[in-house]
Amino acid sequence: MKKFNLINLLALLVIIGCSSDEYYESLNKDPNNPVDVGAEILFTSAAKTLVSELNDIDYRDAPFFLFAQYGQQTTYTDESQYDIKNRGVAESIYSTTYQNVLYDLKDAASRIDNDPYKTAQVEILSIYAWQYLVDTFGDIPYSEALNVVGGSQNISPKYDDDTAIYDDLMTRAVSAKDLLSQGGFGFTDADVVLAGDKSKWTKFANGLIIKLGTRVPGDKFKSQVEAAYDKSLLSNADNITMGYEKDTPNTNPSWLELVQAGRNDFVVAKTIVDVLTSADLSDPRQDIYFDPTSKFDGSYLGGTIGEKSGWSQHSKIGTLFFEPTLKGVLMDFSEISFYLADAAARGWSVGGDASTHYTNGIKASFDYWGLTSVQADTYIAKPKVAFATADGSSDEKIGKQLWISLYFRGFEGWTAYRRYGGAPLAQSSLGAGDFKDVPRRFEYPVEEQSINASNYEAASSAIGGDLQSTKVFWDQ
């Protein structure tokens, strides 16, 4: 969808700051583009941008598919060697999320006239986007961000503590859920995610509470999760997804990289191949995640992390993921089930024990990918899969199966590794220093060091150094 330049430029100021008030004022005038757009257009655009950002395989904009070690590069291996600093990746994620998601949602909210349902829809997507930024960078501009209009312009926002942001996001999520019960018409045609279905937005809000609450170690959000668990996603029918079309410009963004571009940039990664094809698992999802026609002597062969992995010498991504209409996913029942397994393992009252929710997560994944309940039961009965007998702590068991289930959702797969462990991600075979170890976060955009220098320096000091190896607060 075409964007409006003035909106983009104003939002960009939040991110990069501004060298002078005169320059800011000059950007506040645009004789060639409309300024007054409706909340519907802004909401649609923000939602589409958010879903596409999180479901894109493009290594230049969202290299999470590589960080989760679901795939490996064939030619350009910078991201597989964890070099994102020199590729402008952080800048792309930072600007896209602030500018084309969060600012547009804030602008949409300002144009809503007494419709609590619409306000709640905007809030839920905003909270999701804020969590995405915190989980990527740690401390970020939050309380002073997006203030680029009116009398409180702040073009050099401070960075807020990531723990404090999570606390506020939980408060906002609970409030947004309550707003859904207060009436209003809501976004319907403009809602490209849930088509104005209030029951699904309510489940989405509760799922977001569970996701926020279980991301944080300890019992801080125990009561919120216990109040949400049975009102969230209860089956794959409740999955929060966005459909794509078969023709551009509305195809799944990964189709552009895998098909339209006519390039062969990705093969499957050795990490995920070795796990799924091991004798202990023999995971039936391997023939969906990978292309069965690309075996070598009857076996899948994944690319080594960090090394160039020739297209013709390695197994390929499953053909399903080459479809232009492949749905983009924001949240699914399998994911929520594993979060509830985590909650139950902590002793929280969430309608079942850890084993039950863990089993539900695996079954939901099998069902989503078209496998049978018999296949799921056989798999779950394996000693290295069953919750009671699988290797590792409860976190590691949950983390491994969550990581497997999130295939192709690279950001959440990478996050599952950081939060729970269990996924046996390899270090880069060729990198060194911060370009060797699996990143724990992204470094801040380079522009912040010069244009928002004092706040950048304060944030860098607060988190223990602006490094890829520095951990977000929940990373255990």
C-alpha positions as a Markdown table, in Angstrom:
| # | Residue | x | y | z |
|---|---|---|---|---|
| 1 | Met | 0.0 | 0.0 | 0.0 |
| 2 | Lys | 1.3 | 3.4 | -0.9 |
| 3 | Lys | 2.4 | 5.5 | 2.0 |
| 4 | Phe | 2.3 | 9.3 | 2.5 |
| 5 | Asn | 5.6 | 11.0 | 2.6 |
| 6 | Leu | 4.9 | 13.5 | 5.2 |
| 7 | Ile | 3.8 | 10.9 | 7.7 |
| 8 | Asn | 6.9 | 8.9 | 7.0 |
| 9 | Leu | 9.1 | 11.9 | 7.4 |
| 10 | Leu | 7.5 | 13.0 | 10.7 |
| 11 | Ala | 7.8 | 9.5 | 12.1 |
| 12 | Leu | 11.4 | 9.2 | 11.0 |
| 13 | Leu | 12.3 | 12.2 | 13.2 |
| 14 | Val | 11.4 | 10.1 | 16.2 |
| 15 | Ile | 14.1 | 7.7 | 15.3 |
| 16 | Ile | 16.9 | 9.7 | 14.0 |
| 17 | Gly | 16.3 | 13.0 | 15.7 |
| 18 | Cys | 16.8 | 16.4 | 13.9 |
| 19 | Ser | 19.8 | 18.7 | 13.6 |
| 20 | Ser | 17.7 | 21.9 | 14.0 |
| 21 | Asp | 14.2 | 23.2 | 14.6 |
| 22 | Glu | 14.3 | 24.9 | 11.2 |
| 23 | Tyr | 14.9 | 21.6 | 9.5 |
| 24 | Tyr | 12.0 | 20.1 | 11.4 |
| 25 | Glu | 9.7 | 22.9 | 10.4 |
| 26 | Ser | 10.7 | 22.5 | 6.7 |
| 27 | Leu | 9.6 | 18.8 | 6.9 |
| 28 | Asn | 6.2 | 19.9 | 8.2 |
| 29 | Lys | 5.2 | 21.3 | 4.9 |
| 30 | Asp | 4.4 | 19.2 | 1.8 |
| 31 | Pro | 2.4 | 20.8 | -1.0 |
| 32 | Asn | 2.4 | 17.6 | -3.1 |
| 33 | Asn | 1.0 | 14.9 | -0.8 |
| 34 | Pro | -2.2 | 14.7 | 1.3 |
| 35 | Val | -1.9 | 15.0 | 5.1 |
| 36 | Asp | -5.4 | 14.2 | 6.2 |
| 37 | Val | -5.8 | 10.4 | 5.8 |
| 38 | Gly | -8.4 | 8.3 | 7.5 |
| 39 | Ala | -7.8 | 6.0 | 10.5 |
| 40 | Glu | -8.8 | 3.1 | 8.3 |
| 41 | Ile | -6.0 | 3.6 | 5.8 |
| 42 | Leu | -3.5 | 4.0 | 8.6 |
| 43 | Phe | -4.7 | 1.0 | 10.5 |
| 44 | Thr | -4.6 | -1.3 | 7.4 |
| 45 | Ser | -1.2 | -0.1 | 6.4 |
| 46 | Ala | 0.3 | -0.6 | 9.9 |
| 47 | Ala | -1.2 | -4.1 | 10.3 |
| 48 | Lys | 0.0 | -5.2 | 6.8 |
| 49 | Thr | 3.5 | -3.8 | 7.5 |
| 50 | Leu | 3.8 | -5.5 | 10.9 |
| 51 | Val | 2.7 | -8.9 | 9.7 |
| 52 | Ser | 4.9 | -8.8 | 6.6 |
| 53 | Glu | 7.9 | -7.6 | 8.7 |
| 54 | Leu | 7.5 | -10.7 | 10.9 |
| 55 | Asn | 7.0 | -13.2 | 8.1 |
| 56 | Asp | 9.7 | -12.0 | 5.7 |
| 57 | Ile | 12.7 | -14.2 | 4.9 |
| 58 | Asp | 14.6 | -11.2 | 3.4 |
| 59 | Tyr | 18.1 | -11.4 | 5.0 |
| 60 | Arg | 18.6 | -7.6 | 4.4 |
| 61 | Asp | 15.5 | -6.5 | 6.3 |
| 62 | Ala | 14.6 | -9.4 | 8.7 |
| 63 | Pro | 17.4 | -12.1 | 9.0 |
| 64 | Phe | 15.6 | -13.9 | 11.8 |
| 65 | Phe | 15.1 | -17.0 | 9.6 |
| 66 | Leu | 18.8 | -17.3 | 9.6 |
| 67 | Phe | 19.3 | -16.4 | 13.3 |
| 68 | Ala | 16.9 | -19.2 | 14.3 |
| 69 | Gln | 19.0 | -21.5 | 12.0 |
| 70 | Tyr | 16.0 | -22.7 | 10.0 |
| 71 | Gly | 17.9 | -21.7 | 6.8 |
| 72 | Gln | 21.4 | -20.9 | 5.6 |
| 73 | Gln | 22.6 | -18.6 | 2.9 |
| 74 | Thr | 24.1 | -19.8 | -0.4 |
| 75 | Thr | 26.0 | -16.7 | -1.5 |
| 76 | Tyr | 26.0 | -13.8 | 0.8 |
| 77 | Thr | 26.8 | -15.1 | 4.3 |
| 78 | Asp | 27.1 | -11.9 | 6.3 |
| 79 | Glu | 23.9 | -12.4 | 8.3 |
| 80 | Ser | 24.7 | -16.1 | 8.8 |
| 81 | Gln | 28.0 | -14.9 | 10.3 |
| 82 | Tyr | 25.9 | -12.5 | 12.5 |
| 83 | Asp | 27.3 | -9.4 | 10.8 |
| 84 | Ile | 24.2 | -7.1 | 10.9 |
| 85 | Lys | 26.0 | -4.0 | 12.0 |
| 86 | Asn | 27.6 | -3.4 | 8.6 |
| 87 | Arg | 24.5 | -4.3 | 6.6 |
| 88 | Gly | 22.0 | -1.7 | 7.9 |
| 89 | Val | 19.7 | -4.4 | 9.2 |
| 90 | Ala | 19.1 | -2.8 | 12.6 |
| 91 | Glu | 18.3 | 0.5 | 10.8 |
| 92 | Ser | 15.7 | -1.2 | 8.6 |
| 93 | Ile | 13.9 | -2.9 | 11.5 |
| 94 | Tyr | 14.0 | 0.2 | 13.7 |
| 95 | Ser | 12.7 | 2.6 | 11.2 |
| 96 | Thr | 10.1 | 0.3 | 9.7 |
| 97 | Thr | 8.6 | -0.5 | 13.1 |
| 98 | Tyr | 8.6 | 3.0 | 14.5 |
| 99 | Gln | 7.7 | 4.8 | 11.3 |
| 100 | Asn | 5.3 | 2.5 | 9.4 |
| 101 | Val | 3.7 | 0.7 | 12.3 |
| 102 | Leu | 3.8 | 2.5 | 15.6 |
| 103 | Tyr | 3.5 | 6.1 | 14.2 |
| 104 | Asp | 0.7 | 5.1 | 11.9 |
| 105 | Leu | -1.1 | 3.4 | 14.7 |
| 106 | Lys | -0.8 | 6.4 | 16.9 |
| 107 | Asp | -2.0 | 8.6 | 14.1 |
| 108 | Ala | -4.9 | 6.3 | 13.6 |
| 109 | Ala | -5.8 | 6.4 | 17.3 |
| 110 | Ser | -5.9 | 10.2 | 17.2 |
| 111 | Arg | -8.5 | 10.0 | 14.4 |
| 112 | Ile | -10.9 | 7.6 | 16.2 |
| 113 | Asp | -14.1 | 9.3 | 17.4 |
| 114 | Asn | -15.6 | 7.5 | 20.5 |
| 115 | Asp | -15.2 | 3.9 | 19.4 |
| 116 | Pro | -13.6 | 1.8 | 22.2 |
| 117 | Tyr | -13.4 | -1.2 | 19.9 |
| 118 | Lys | -11.3 | 0.6 | 17.3 |
| 119 | Thr | -9.1 | 2.0 | 20.1 |
| 120 | Ala | -8.6 | -1.5 | 21.5 |
| 121 | Gln | -7.6 | -2.9 | 18.0 |
| 122 | Val | -5.0 | -0.1 | 17.6 |
| 123 | Glu | -3.7 | -0.7 | 21.1 |
| 124 | Ile | -3.3 | -4.5 | 20.7 |
| 125 | Leu | -1.3 | -4.1 | 17.5 |
| 126 | Ser | 0.8 | -1.4 | 19.1 |
| 127 | Ile | 1.6 | -3.5 | 22.1 |
| 128 | Tyr | 2.6 | -6.4 | 19.9 |
| 129 | Ala | 4.9 | -4.0 | 17.9 |
| 130 | Trp | 6.5 | -2.5 | 21.0 |
| 131 | Gln | 7.2 | -6.0 | 22.4 |
| 132 | Tyr | 8.9 | -6.8 | 19.1 |
| 133 | Leu | 11.2 | -3.8 | 19.4 |
| 134 | Val | 12.1 | -4.5 | 23.0 |
| 135 | Asp | 12.7 | -8.2 | 22.3 |
| 136 | Thr | 15.0 | -7.1 | 19.5 |
| 137 | Phe | 17.0 | -4.2 | 21.1 |
| 138 | Gly | 16.3 | -4.2 | 24.8 |
| 139 | Asp | 16.0 | -0.6 | 26.1 |
| 140 | Ile | 14.4 | 1.6 | 23.4 |
| 141 | Pro | 12.7 | 5.0 | 23.1 |
| 142 | Tyr | 9.2 | 4.5 | 24.5 |
| 143 | Ser | 7.7 | 7.1 | 26.8 |
| 144 | Glu | 9.1 | 10.0 | 24.8 |
| 145 | Ala | 8.9 | 8.3 | 21.4 |
| 146 | Leu | 6.4 | 9.3 | 18.6 |
| 147 | Asn | 6.0 | 12.8 | 20.1 |
| 148 | Val | 6.5 | 14.7 | 16.8 |
| 149 | Val | 3.3 | 16.8 | 16.6 |
| 150 | Gly | 1.6 | 19.3 | 18.8 |
| 151 | Gly | 3.2 | 21.3 | 21.6 |
| 152 | Ser | 5.3 | 18.5 | 23.1 |
| 153 | Gln | 7.7 | 17.8 | 20.2 |
| 154 | Asn | 10.6 | 15.7 | 21.3 |
| 155 | Ile | 13.0 | 14.8 | 18.5 |
| 156 | Ser | 15.7 | 13.3 | 20.7 |
| 157 | Pro | 13.8 | 10.8 | 22.9 |
| 158 | Lys | 15.3 | 9.0 | 25.8 |
| 159 | Tyr | 15.6 | 5.3 | 26.0 |
| 160 | Asp | 13.4 | 3.5 | 28.6 |
| 161 | Asp | 14.4 | 0.5 | 30.6 |
| 162 | Asp | 13.2 | -2.7 | 28.9 |
| 163 | Thr | 11.7 | -4.2 | 32.2 |
| 164 | Ala | 9.7 | -1.0 | 32.8 |
| 165 | Ile | 8.4 | -1.1 | 29.2 |
| 166 | Tyr | 7.2 | -4.6 | 29.7 |
| 167 | Asp | 5.4 | -3.6 | 32.9 |
| 168 | Asp | 3.6 | -0.8 | 31.0 |
| 169 | Leu | 2.8 | -3.0 | 28.1 |
| 170 | Met | 1.1 | -5.5 | 30.4 |
| 171 | Thr | -1.0 | -2.7 | 31.9 |
| 172 | Arg | -1.9 | -1.6 | 28.4 |
| 173 | Ala | -2.8 | -5.1 | 27.3 |
| 174 | Val | -5.2 | -5.7 | 30.2 |
| 175 | Ser | -6.8 | -2.3 | 29.6 |
| 176 | Ala | -7.1 | -3.0 | 25.8 |
| 177 | Lys | -8.9 | -6.3 | 26.6 |
| 178 | Asp | -11.3 | -4.4 | 28.9 |
| 179 | Leu | -12.0 | -1.9 | 26.1 |
| 180 | Leu | -13.3 | -4.6 | 23.9 |
| 181 | Ser | -16.3 | -5.0 | 26.1 |
| 182 | Gln | -17.3 | -1.4 | 25.9 |
| 183 | Gly | -18.9 | -1.3 | 22.5 |
| 184 | Gly | -18.1 | 0.4 | 19.3 |
| 185 | Phe | -18.1 | -0.7 | 15.7 |
| 186 | Gly | -14.4 | -1.4 | 15.2 |
| 187 | Phe | -12.4 | -1.7 | 12.1 |
| 188 | Thr | -14.0 | -4.2 | 9.8 |
| 189 | Asp | -13.1 | -3.9 | 6.1 |
| 190 | Ala | -9.9 | -2.1 | 7.2 |
| 191 | Asp | -9.0 | -5.1 | 9.5 |
| 192 | Val | -6.8 | -7.3 | 7.3 |
| 193 | Val | -6.0 | -9.6 | 10.2 |
| 194 | Leu | -9.2 | -10.6 | 11.8 |
| 195 | Ala | -11.9 | -8.9 | 9.7 |
| 196 | Gly | -13.4 | -7.1 | 12.6 |
| 197 | Asp | -14.2 | -10.3 | 14.6 |
| 198 | Lys | -14.4 | -9.1 | 18.2 |
| 199 | Ser | -14.2 | -12.6 | 19.6 |
| 200 | Lys | -10.9 | -13.2 | 17.9 |
| 201 | Trp | -9.6 | -9.8 | 19.0 |
| 202 | Thr | -10.5 | -10.7 | 22.6 |
| 203 | Lys | -8.5 | -14.0 | 22.2 |
| 204 | Phe | -5.7 | -12.1 | 20.6 |
| 205 | Ala | -5.6 | -9.7 | 23.6 |
| 206 | Asn | -5.5 | -12.6 | 26.0 |
| 207 | Gly | -2.9 | -14.3 | 24.0 |
| 208 | Leu | -0.8 | -11.2 | 24.1 |
| 209 | Ile | -1.1 | -11.1 | 27.9 |
| 210 | Ile | 0.1 | -14.7 | 28.1 |
| 211 | Lys | 3.0 | -14.0 | 25.7 |
| 212 | Leu | 4.1 | -10.9 | 27.7 |
| 213 | Gly | 3.6 | -12.6 | 31.0 |
| 214 | Thr | 5.5 | -15.8 | 30.3 |
| 215 | Arg | 8.4 | -14.0 | 28.6 |
| 216 | Val | 9.3 | -12.5 | 32.0 |
| 217 | Pro | 10.9 | -14.9 | 34.5 |
| 218 | Gly | 9.4 | -15.3 | 37.9 |
| 219 | Asp | 5.9 | -14.7 | 39.1 |
| 220 | Lys | 5.4 | -11.0 | 38.3 |
| 221 | Phe | 2.6 | -11.5 | 35.9 |
| 222 | Lys | 1.1 | -14.7 | 37.4 |
| 223 | Ser | -2.3 | -13.2 | 38.1 |
| 224 | Gln | -2.7 | -11.7 | 34.6 |
| 225 | Val | -1.8 | -15.0 | 32.9 |
| 226 | Glu | -4.1 | -17.0 | 35.1 |
| 227 | Ala | -7.0 | -14.7 | 34.2 |
| 228 | Ala | -6.3 | -15.0 | 30.5 |
| 229 | Tyr | -5.4 | -18.6 | 29.8 |
| 230 | Asp | -8.9 | -19.9 | 29.1 |
| 231 | Lys | -10.0 | -16.9 | 27.1 |
| 232 | Ser | -7.1 | -17.0 | 24.6 |
| 233 | Leu | -6.5 | -19.1 | 21.6 |
| 234 | Leu | -8.1 | -22.5 | 22.2 |
| 235 | Ser | -7.4 | -24.2 | 18.8 |
| 236 | Asn | -5.9 | -23.6 | 15.4 |
| 237 | Ala | -9.2 | -22.0 | 14.4 |
| 238 | Asp | -8.2 | -19.1 | 16.6 |
| 239 | Asn | -4.8 | -18.5 | 15.0 |
| 240 | Ile | -4.0 | -14.8 | 14.4 |
| 241 | Thr | -3.1 | -14.7 | 10.7 |
| 242 | Met | -3.2 | -12.5 | 7.7 |
| 243 | Gly | -4.0 | -13.9 | 4.2 |
| 244 | Tyr | -2.1 | -13.0 | 1.1 |
| 245 | Glu | -3.1 | -13.0 | -2.5 |
| 246 | Lys | -1.5 | -14.8 | -5.5 |
| 247 | Asp | -0.5 | -11.7 | -7.3 |
| 248 | Thr | 1.8 | -8.8 | -6.4 |
| 249 | Pro | 1.8 | -6.5 | -4.6 |
| 250 | Asn | -0.2 | -8.5 | -2.0 |
| 251 | Thr | 1.7 | -11.8 | -2.0 |
| 252 | Asn | 3.5 | -13.2 | 1.1 |
| 253 | Pro | 6.7 | -11.2 | 1.3 |
| 254 | Ser | 8.9 | -14.3 | 1.3 |
| 255 | Trp | 7.5 | -15.3 | -2.1 |
| 256 | Leu | 9.2 | -12.2 | -3.5 |
| 257 | Glu | 12.5 | -13.5 | -2.2 |
| 258 | Leu | 12.0 | -17.2 | -3.0 |
| 259 | Val | 10.2 | -17.0 | -6.3 |
| 260 | Gln | 9.8 | -13.6 | -7.9 |
| 261 | Ala | 13.4 | -12.5 | -7.4 |
| 262 | Gly | 14.5 | -15.5 | -9.4 |
| 263 | Arg | 17.4 | -16.1 | -6.9 |
| 264 | Asn | 18.5 | -19.1 | -5.0 |
| 265 | Asp | 19.7 | -17.5 | -1.8 |
| 266 | Phe | 18.6 | -20.0 | 0.8 |
| 267 | Val | 18.8 | -23.7 | 1.6 |
| 268 | Val | 17.8 | -25.4 | 4.8 |
| 269 | Ala | 20.2 | -25.2 | 7.8 |
| 270 | Lys | 22.1 | -28.1 | 9.2 |
| 271 | Thr | 20.9 | -27.2 | 12.7 |
| 272 | Ile | 17.2 | -27.9 | 12.0 |
| 273 | Val | 17.9 | -30.8 | 9.6 |
| 274 | Asp | 20.0 | -32.6 | 12.2 |
| 275 | Val | 17.4 | -32.2 | 14.9 |
| 276 | Leu | 14.4 | -33.3 | 12.9 |
| 277 | Thr | 16.1 | -36.2 | 11.1 |
| 278 | Ser | 17.8 | -37.6 | 14.3 |
| 279 | Ala | 17.0 | -41.2 | 15.2 |
| 280 | Asp | 15.6 | -39.9 | 18.5 |
| 281 | Leu | 12.9 | -37.8 | 16.8 |
| 282 | Ser | 12.5 | -38.8 | 13.1 |
| 283 | Asp | 10.1 | -35.8 | 13.1 |
| 284 | Pro | 7.4 | -36.2 | 10.4 |
| 285 | Arg | 7.4 | -32.4 | 9.9 |
| 286 | Gln | 10.7 | -32.7 | 8.1 |
| 287 | Asp | 8.9 | -33.6 | 4.8 |
| 288 | Ile | 6.9 | -30.4 | 5.1 |
| 289 | Tyr | 9.6 | -28.1 | 6.3 |
| 290 | Phe | 12.1 | -29.4 | 3.7 |
| 291 | Asp | 11.6 | -30.4 | 0.1 |
| 292 | Pro | 11.5 | -34.2 | -0.1 |
| 293 | Thr | 12.8 | -34.1 | -3.7 |
| 294 | Ser | 16.0 | -32.4 | -2.6 |
| 295 | Lys | 17.4 | -35.3 | -0.6 |
| 296 | Phe | 20.9 | -36.7 | -1.2 |
| 297 | Asp | 21.2 | -40.5 | -1.1 |
| 298 | Gly | 17.9 | -40.6 | 0.7 |
| 299 | Ser | 18.8 | -38.0 | 3.4 |
| 300 | Tyr | 18.4 | -34.3 | 3.9 |
| 301 | Leu | 21.6 | -32.2 | 3.8 |
| 302 | Gly | 21.6 | -28.8 | 5.5 |
| 303 | Gly | 24.0 | -26.0 | 5.1 |
| 304 | Thr | 26.6 | -25.3 | 7.7 |
| 305 | Ile | 26.0 | -22.2 | 9.7 |
| 306 | Gly | 28.2 | -19.3 | 8.5 |
| 307 | Glu | 29.5 | -21.0 | 5.4 |
| 308 | Lys | 28.4 | -20.6 | 1.8 |
| 309 | Ser | 26.1 | -23.5 | 1.1 |
| 310 | Gly | 25.7 | -24.2 | -2.6 |
| 311 | Trp | 22.2 | -24.4 | -3.9 |
| 312 | Ser | 22.7 | -27.6 | -5.8 |
| 313 | Gln | 24.6 | -29.3 | -3.0 |
| 314 | His | 22.1 | -28.9 | -0.2 |
| 315 | Ser | 18.4 | -29.6 | 0.6 |
| 316 | Lys | 15.8 | -27.0 | -0.1 |
| 317 | Ile | 13.0 | -25.3 | 1.9 |
| 318 | Gly | 9.6 | -27.1 | 1.6 |
| 319 | Thr | 7.6 | -26.2 | -1.5 |
| 320 | Leu | 4.7 | -25.0 | 0.7 |
| 321 | Phe | 6.8 | -22.0 | 1.7 |
| 322 | Phe | 7.1 | -20.9 | -2.0 |
| 323 | Glu | 3.4 | -20.2 | -2.2 |
| 324 | Pro | 2.4 | -16.6 | -2.7 |
| 325 | Thr | -0.7 | -17.1 | -0.6 |
| 326 | Leu | 1.1 | -18.6 | 2.4 |
| 327 | Lys | -0.5 | -17.0 | 5.5 |
| 328 | Gly | 1.4 | -14.6 | 7.6 |
| 329 | Val | 1.2 | -15.5 | 11.3 |
| 330 | Leu | 1.2 | -13.2 | 14.3 |
| 331 | Met | 0.2 | -15.8 | 16.9 |
| 332 | Asp | -0.9 | -19.4 | 16.9 |
| 333 | Phe | -2.4 | -22.0 | 19.3 |
| 334 | Ser | 0.7 | -24.1 | 19.3 |
| 335 | Glu | 2.8 | -21.1 | 20.5 |
| 336 | Ile | 0.3 | -20.2 | 23.2 |
| 337 | Ser | 0.3 | -23.8 | 24.4 |
| 338 | Phe | 4.0 | -23.9 | 25.0 |
| 339 | Tyr | 3.8 | -20.6 | 26.9 |
| 340 | Leu | 1.1 | -22.1 | 29.1 |
| 341 | Ala | 3.4 | -25.2 | 29.6 |
| 342 | Asp | 6.0 | -22.7 | 30.9 |
| 343 | Ala | 3.4 | -21.1 | 33.2 |
| 344 | Ala | 2.3 | -24.5 | 34.5 |
| 345 | Ala | 5.9 | -25.5 | 35.2 |
| 346 | Arg | 6.1 | -22.4 | 37.4 |
| 347 | Gly | 3.1 | -23.7 | 39.4 |
| 348 | Trp | 0.6 | -21.2 | 37.9 |
| 349 | Ser | -3.1 | -22.3 | 37.6 |
| 350 | Val | -3.6 | -22.4 | 33.9 |
| 351 | Gly | -6.0 | -25.3 | 33.4 |
| 352 | Gly | -3.5 | -28.2 | 33.2 |
| 353 | Asp | 0.0 | -29.2 | 34.0 |
| 354 | Ala | 3.1 | -28.5 | 31.9 |
| 355 | Ser | 3.0 | -31.9 | 30.2 |
| 356 | Thr | -0.6 | -31.3 | 29.0 |
| 357 | His | 0.1 | -27.9 | 27.5 |
| 358 | Tyr | 3.4 | -29.1 | 26.0 |
| 359 | Thr | 1.5 | -32.0 | 24.4 |
| 360 | Asn | -1.2 | -29.6 | 23.1 |
| 361 | Gly | 1.5 | -27.5 | 21.5 |
| 362 | Ile | 3.0 | -30.4 | 19.6 |
| 363 | Lys | -0.4 | -31.7 | 18.5 |
| 364 | Ala | -1.4 | -28.2 | 17.3 |
| 365 | Ser | 1.7 | -28.0 | 15.2 |
| 366 | Phe | 1.1 | -31.3 | 13.6 |
| 367 | Asp | -2.5 | -30.4 | 12.9 |
| 368 | Tyr | -1.5 | -27.0 | 11.4 |
| 369 | Trp | 0.8 | -28.6 | 9.0 |
| 370 | Gly | -1.7 | -31.3 | 7.9 |
| 371 | Leu | -0.3 | -34.3 | 9.8 |
| 372 | Thr | -2.6 | -36.8 | 11.5 |
| 373 | Ser | -3.4 | -37.2 | 15.2 |
| 374 | Val | -1.9 | -40.7 | 14.9 |
| 375 | Gln | 1.4 | -39.3 | 13.7 |
| 376 | Ala | 1.3 | -36.8 | 16.6 |
| 377 | Asp | 0.6 | -39.4 | 19.2 |
| 378 | Thr | 3.4 | -41.7 | 17.9 |
| 379 | Tyr | 5.8 | -38.8 | 18.0 |
| 380 | Ile | 4.9 | -37.6 | 21.5 |
| 381 | Ala | 5.3 | -41.2 | 22.8 |
| 382 | Lys | 9.0 | -41.1 | 21.9 |
| 383 | Pro | 11.3 | -41.0 | 25.0 |
| 384 | Lys | 13.2 | -37.9 | 23.7 |
| 385 | Val | 9.9 | -36.1 | 23.0 |
| 386 | Ala | 7.6 | -37.0 | 25.9 |
| 387 | Phe | 7.7 | -34.3 | 28.5 |
| 388 | Ala | 8.4 | -36.7 | 31.3 |
| 389 | Thr | 11.5 | -38.3 | 29.7 |
| 390 | Ala | 12.9 | -35.7 | 27.2 |
| 391 | Asp | 16.3 | -34.4 | 28.0 |
| 392 | Gly | 16.9 | -31.1 | 29.9 |
| 393 | Ser | 15.0 | -28.8 | 32.2 |
| 394 | Ser | 11.4 | -28.0 | 31.6 |
| 395 | Asp | 12.5 | -24.7 | 30.0 |
| 396 | Glu | 14.8 | -26.6 | 27.6 |
| 397 | Lys | 12.1 | -29.2 | 26.7 |
| 398 | Ile | 9.6 | -26.5 | 26.0 |
| 399 | Gly | 12.2 | -24.4 | 24.1 |
| 400 | Lys | 13.2 | -27.2 | 21.8 |
| 401 | Gln | 9.7 | -28.1 | 20.8 |
| 402 | Leu | 8.6 | -24.5 | 20.6 |
| 403 | Trp | 11.5 | -23.7 | 18.3 |
| 404 | Ile | 10.6 | -26.7 | 16.0 |
| 405 | Ser | 7.0 | -25.6 | 15.9 |
| 406 | Leu | 7.8 | -22.1 | 14.9 |
| 407 | Tyr | 9.6 | -23.0 | 11.7 |
| 408 | Phe | 9.6 | -20.2 | 9.2 |
| 409 | Arg | 8.6 | -17.7 | 12.0 |
| 410 | Gly | 12.2 | -16.7 | 12.4 |
| 411 | Phe | 11.8 | -14.0 | 14.9 |
| 412 | Glu | 9.9 | -16.1 | 17.4 |
| 413 | Gly | 12.2 | -19.0 | 16.8 |
| 414 | Trp | 15.2 | -16.9 | 17.6 |
| 415 | Thr | 13.4 | -15.6 | 20.7 |
| 416 | Ala | 12.5 | -19.1 | 21.8 |
| 417 | Tyr | 16.2 | -20.0 | 21.8 |
| 418 | Arg | 17.2 | -16.9 | 23.8 |
| 419 | Arg | 14.4 | -17.3 | 26.3 |
| 420 | Tyr | 14.3 | -21.0 | 26.9 |
| 421 | Gly | 17.3 | -22.7 | 25.4 |
| 422 | Gly | 16.8 | -26.2 | 24.2 |
| 423 | Ala | 17.2 | -25.3 | 20.5 |
| 424 | Pro | 20.8 | -26.4 | 19.7 |
| 425 | Leu | 21.8 | -23.4 | 17.7 |
| 426 | Ala | 25.4 | -23.5 | 16.4 |
| 427 | Gln | 27.9 | -20.7 | 16.5 |
| 428 | Ser | 29.1 | -19.2 | 13.2 |
| 429 | Ser | 31.9 | -21.4 | 11.7 |
| 430 | Leu | 33.7 | -18.4 | 10.3 |
| 431 | Gly | 32.9 | -15.4 | 12.5 |
| 432 | Ala | 34.9 | -13.9 | 15.4 |
| 433 | Gly | 33.9 | -12.0 | 18.5 |
| 434 | Asp | 30.4 | -10.7 | 18.4 |
| 435 | Phe | 30.2 | -12.0 | 14.8 |
| 436 | Lys | 30.7 | -15.6 | 16.0 |
| 437 | Asp | 28.1 | -16.2 | 18.8 |
| 438 | Val | 24.4 | -16.3 | 18.1 |
| 439 | Pro | 23.3 | -12.7 | 18.8 |
| 440 | Arg | 21.3 | -12.0 | 21.9 |
| 441 | Arg | 20.0 | -8.7 | 20.6 |
| 442 | Phe | 20.6 | -6.2 | 17.8 |
| 443 | Glu | 22.9 | -3.2 | 18.2 |
| 444 | Tyr | 21.2 | 0.2 | 17.9 |
| 445 | Pro | 21.2 | 1.9 | 14.5 |
| 446 | Val | 24.4 | 3.7 | 13.8 |
| 447 | Glu | 22.6 | 7.0 | 13.3 |
| 448 | Glu | 21.6 | 7.0 | 16.9 |
| 449 | Gln | 25.2 | 7.4 | 18.0 |
| 450 | Ser | 25.6 | 10.7 | 16.3 |
| 451 | Ile | 22.1 | 12.3 | 16.1 |
| 452 | Asn | 20.7 | 11.1 | 19.5 |
| 453 | Ala | 24.1 | 10.7 | 21.0 |
| 454 | Ser | 23.6 | 11.5 | 24.7 |
| 455 | Asn | 20.5 | 9.3 | 25.0 |
| 456 | Tyr | 22.3 | 6.6 | 23.0 |
| 457 | Glu | 25.3 | 6.7 | 25.3 |
| 458 | Ala | 23.1 | 6.5 | 28.4 |
| 459 | Ala | 21.2 | 3.5 | 27.0 |
| 460 | Ser | 24.4 | 1.7 | 26.0 |
| 461 | Ser | 25.8 | 2.2 | 29.5 |
| 462 | Ala | 22.5 | 1.1 | 31.2 |
| 463 | Ile | 22.3 | -2.2 | 29.3 |
| 464 | Gly | 26.0 | -3.1 | 29.8 |
| 465 | Gly | 27.2 | -2.1 | 26.3 |
| 466 | Asp | 25.6 | -1.8 | 22.9 |
| 467 | Leu | 26.7 | -5.3 | 21.8 |
| 468 | Gln | 25.1 | -8.2 | 20.1 |
| 469 | Ser | 26.2 | -10.3 | 23.1 |
| 470 | Thr | 24.3 | -8.1 | 25.6 |
| 471 | Lys | 21.2 | -9.8 | 26.9 |
| 472 | Val | 17.6 | -8.4 | 27.0 |
| 473 | Phe | 16.3 | -8.5 | 30.6 |
| 474 | Trp | 14.3 | -11.8 | 30.1 |
| 475 | Asp | 17.2 | -13.7 | 28.4 |
| 476 | Gln | 18.2 | -16.3 | 30.9 |
